[in-house]
């Protein structure tokens, strides 16, 4: 990504997803849910935040639905990405188009009007994201205020944080009046090891009933190619700590953020991303929980 081309604003342009996703060997259960994806563009209709770290290419709902069909997955959770700042309209319009069958995670300011939260809730949003890797959304200082704002709607806080910093943050998280979902396995580099105090703090939280984690984006954590073997111990430990509060996400279309990706990053094939779940758990019942039962609960699917 250090040599990525720049857009007209001097911001790195990231690659699009693999256009030839293969059919995975793992058979997802009927009604399975991808818990982390984004739709981008067209930029003329949905302008990006000037504070964005990268510029993604357009990807359409039709492209994403074709991918889900290849994976054998029928439902999704769309997350407002950092490039849109606190503008949720691109993901919201997609949820409306899906007629309530999908869910979303929004980014809103702490002073968001109640009627706006109600509008987003009716469209299918069930969480608010605090992304500590970005500069265009909520910050750590906003955590308690935004949690209080979304609590009446029974939303959760989705926290994108480097878990190496969790020991100092954990006491605050335990006091929140909402559930917390950790992005991307706590986004701790695999080279830090499962004995790192930050990952130990994550596991402690995961043993408590209000904490969830997305088993997603192993390629963001590993310096190794697929099947990212150095990530396996992290995924196994998270599943063991919270078998009923782990969910799977593709992170499609895999926006590669400069400075936050391994040096040898290669755009993953989405068939690989589903199949690697078999390396994390070979128990069909646990796979069923991760792909269907658990996300139904945390995202309020019918």
QUIWOLIN-V445333 format. One line per field, one symbol per residue. burial: + if it has 9 or more other C-alpha atoms within 8 Angstrom, else -. A space follows every 50 residues. Layout:
burial: ???
This chain:
burial: +----++---++++++++--++-+---++--++++++++++-+--++++- -+++++++++---+--++++++++++++++-+++++++-+++-+++---+ -++++++++-------+--++-++++++++++-++++++--++--+++-+ +---+++++++++++++--+-----+-+++++++++++++---+-+-+++ +++-+++---++++++++++++++---+-++++++++++-+++-++++++ ++++++++--++--+--+++++++++++-+++---+++++++++++---- +-
